[in-house]
Amino acid sequence: MTKSALQIARAAYQPKLPKALKGAVKVKEGEPTQSVADQEAIKALFPNTYGMPLIQFVEGESVNMPAINVGVILSGGQAPGGHNVISGLFDGIKALNKDSKLYGFILGPGGLVDHNYMELTSDIIDEYRNTGGFDIIGSGRTKLEKEEQFDKGLEIIKELGIKALVIIGGDDSNTNACVLAEYYAAKNCGVQVIGCPKTIDGDLKNEMIETSFGFDTACKTYSEVIGNIQRDCNSARKYWHFIKLMGRSASHIALECALQVQPNVCIVSEEVEAKNMSLDDVVTYIAQVVANRAAQGNNFGTVLIPEGLIEFIPAMKRLIAELNDFLAANASEFALIKKSHQREYIISKLSKENSEIYASLPEGVARQLTLDRDPHGNVQVSLIETEKLLSDMVAVKLAQWKEEGKYVGKFAAQHHFFGYEGRCAAPSNFDADYCYSLGYTASMLIANGKTGYMSSVRNTTAPAEEWIAGGVPITMMMNMERRHGEMKPVIQKALVKLDGAPFKAFAAQRERWAVETDYVYPGPIQYFGPTEVCDQATKTLQLEQGK
Amino acid sequence: MTKSALQIARAAYQPKLPKALKGAVKVKEGEPTQSVADQEAIKALFPNTYGMPLIQFVEGESVNMPAINVGVILSGGQAPGGHNVISGLFDGIKALNKDSKLYGFILGPGGLVDHNYMELTSDIIDEYRNTGGFDIIGSGRTKLEKEEQFDKGLEIIKELGIKALVIIGGDDSNTNACVLAEYYAAKNCGVQVIGCPKTIDGDLKNEMIETSFGFDTACKTYSEVIGNIQRDCNSARKYWHFIKLMGRSASHIALECALQVQPNVCIVSEEVEAKNMSLDDVVTYIAQVVANRAAQGNNFGTVLIPEGLIEFIPAMKRLIAELNDFLAANASEFALIKKSHQREYIISKLSKENSEIYASLPEGVARQLTLDRDPHGNVQVSLIETEKLLSDMVAVKLAQWKEEGKYVGKFAAQHHFFGYEGRCAAPSNFDADYCYSLGYTASMLIANGKTGYMSSVRNTTAPAEEWIAGGVPITMMMNMERRHGEMKPVIQKALVKLDGAPFKAFAAQRERWAVETDYVYPGPIQYFGPTEVCDQATKTLQLEQGK
């Protein structure tokens, strides 16, 4: 492995731990917990892991612990700091007993089912400390949902003498971790399961989980390049940059980046849905900002767009639903229509409302909606280049306004999509410390015999010393939701709250940002400089914590 | 102006200067110079600025200098460090005499012609020290070529009592700076003109100009995000990432990034041209690397592509030339052809060789070649999404190989284009120091009555202390080239040399990089850490200087 100078320098970084984890710990139990909703249903589904107390670790007496074997799994999309969760877990179980062993299951949950694993020795761990990526053992998207999978996993768990599994993943993976914990508990297998909150999207959080790891680094990396683009935009003064940001289910990333860089426009999907805005409303809003700036001679600007926007526009959701149903029912007839007549054909077949919306879409997008369908026949919304869709429609709107004398200016657009650029960035000091602490905390939950818990580290806007480490019963975060036609227990996804401090801070300033050019240029993540540069939490977290 | 924590911290950075510039300087003249080619022609065109000696600044005696007024212009695309050239120039003329004044012409060379300017006071300069962007006075692409422009400029120069103009730009802008210097010298206007070597593309360099400013920071920023993508690629193990990098005229950026990140494939346009490779040759090369990796179970990888590739493929260049001619001559006939028949029509009209190449292109690209033409009727090559073109064609080739049993694997691609992300990044320590030194050197050239010189700072892989500051007659870098049908004196563009150390280092390792996964993750530019992390020059510069 060839290493960059920064990789070599960062390898020596010792992540910070909460004070309580620096020596021996003991468990301080809180009150029994309830799920956030649907208590009866959740309780019935999780008789062995429901209602457990919150846990906090405090300083304790040193006791001799037996060696333990632990398995770890990385689940789903990459997030900066995953390697530090694993190194924290490793150091934690080694601190308990130097003969403890850590096994990594390869390429995600599938590795458990397929018995694909490796022992993570200190030589291997040392190669990955404070690095980005999930490449130490890889990740995967296999869902652990079926009892056959659980039983197959149990075979290798028994073979390796594994006492506990740590599953590092997002809301779905943690839901599955809890189902697994319940299953093993019900069968009395003696296998614990602990979850860790991972996702750059920032949508796995609640009162006890202040933030999911990776959100900090990913947003800072995106803000770096968006800031650079804004500086370019403000120097060249001739382009509107339409910038799409990863995150389909929630707009936390776009919102955090907006708070960091102060763009002219940021669309927040949750607001679009709450206000029942149409695609045309969104386009009109952007076009109006463009026109207002043009009136001042400023034919340039920046627009941030969350990846999931289209699916949050109620009218688009209805159009896509009808298209899915119609194309599924009429696949063979549609296949016979000549390409040049498909658009007319679709327009003639849809309900009036949806037909009008479909007819208003630029040709490329209309084609994507009917041609690029997944193996289940569904429209692949993720393939829609929302940034181009919006800029095309804004251009059409402005041309119309120009004819009507309502707009005088030039409009030229550039497009960007940032996602893969940030998911595997080397973790910021915050994520390096937070992840290491989450992993270390997981080892303490294991040592104390806990299962069905998520590792929790709180008070994260204070210095790491003062962080509070503990565990939260996963069932506490659950409610019942309809998934694929069935009611399922799932961890509630945290969307952007329109009455939350981050959105309110944004909403209070966006009108000024739209008119003025008050771009902020955050620059690249720094590891070695002054603490105000290197150790700040996200604006989202600071605002949520009242900082 | 709202500032990020990093902006505030960086404002305090004092860029390093070569030892000789730290106190009073005197001029050490070298031998008279010759242009790199076409000496007689260049000499005839530049009777007043040809043959001047190389200049080096050495420590001298302090003398009282009168106050001078200087004008500065940013020309063309942004490059990190432009603000530091200006602050170095400012500090230089103020050190000569505190009553000296600096005027900035707004939005590029057009500001000189239109008399659009502002005085750059120390309050303004202080706001922009060590920041990216050209927003202090903006930039523009107006070319200073005509005598009316020169005369119009002279009016404002006289009005403001400006003794010298500093033009910060690429090869064309510096060529024009020299034409302007010659014009003012011939007319005995008493106005000096000094150039500064700017371009992220890295194609303005020669024996006396080791590198153009901005190349260092831009390449490091691109390498950061490419490294992050590679880490993601190596974690998810399911995508081939096709990454296009800015730089139409030369492949220095792609080559430098390849040396930094060790991708599986990097295409170098100059090699494609030298080997007379066809588009199919390039596609076959990439597809073979994909197939070889797939044979080892690795269905992922990275491909770096220079923006200008298409124009370097001799066969494509011939196709585009014939298309331009044909469409110009047959515009009205072509306009009547139905969209669905345009492709056939073009195929039927072109010469056999070009017709076959055209027929082999994916539909979207074929359409771009005939529809998206500029106001002069020319194909807009810059709109071609080369990264998608190549991945589409690789997919077709692999599908064919699969049928023939020569390829077993899955191929899925992601696409990226990086350009605006790096042009305005905050300058690395190298660019901050180099640019400040270039600007300071320009002030010394002015003080010593020089005109038609480019500011030169050499020995740049040594510590800044040991850098050598001086001036190079711009005519020395010129030769005669055909531009728009006319022979013109221009600065020779520096393409990637296939017998140069950077390319040879790449060529020696690329076969291993193609097979193995030995990605390097450079991470974000650091300003405050250990010197081996913060103060390294580009690999290109180190290799060229034999380091």
Interface residues (C-beta under 8 A of the other chain):
Chain A: M1 T2 K3 S4 A5 L6 Q7 A9 R10 G77 Q78 L107 T131 G132 G133 F134 D135 G138 S139 T221 E224 V225 G227 N228 I229 R231 D232 C233 N234 S235 A236 R237 H241 Q260 Q262 S340 Q414 H416 Y420 E421 G422 R423 C424 A425 A426 D518 V520 Y521 P522 G523 P524 I525 Q526 Y527 F528 G529 P530 E532 V533 Q536
Chain B: M1 T2 K3 S4 A5 L6 Q7 A9 R10 G77 Q78 L107 T131 G132 G133 F134 D135 G138 S139 T221 E224 V225 G227 N228 I229 R231 D232 C233 N234 S235 A236 R237 H241 Q260 Q262 S340 Q414 H416 Y420 E421 G422 R423 C424 A425 A426 D518 V520 Y521 P522 G523 P524 I525 Q526 Y527 F528 G529 P530 E532 V533 Q536
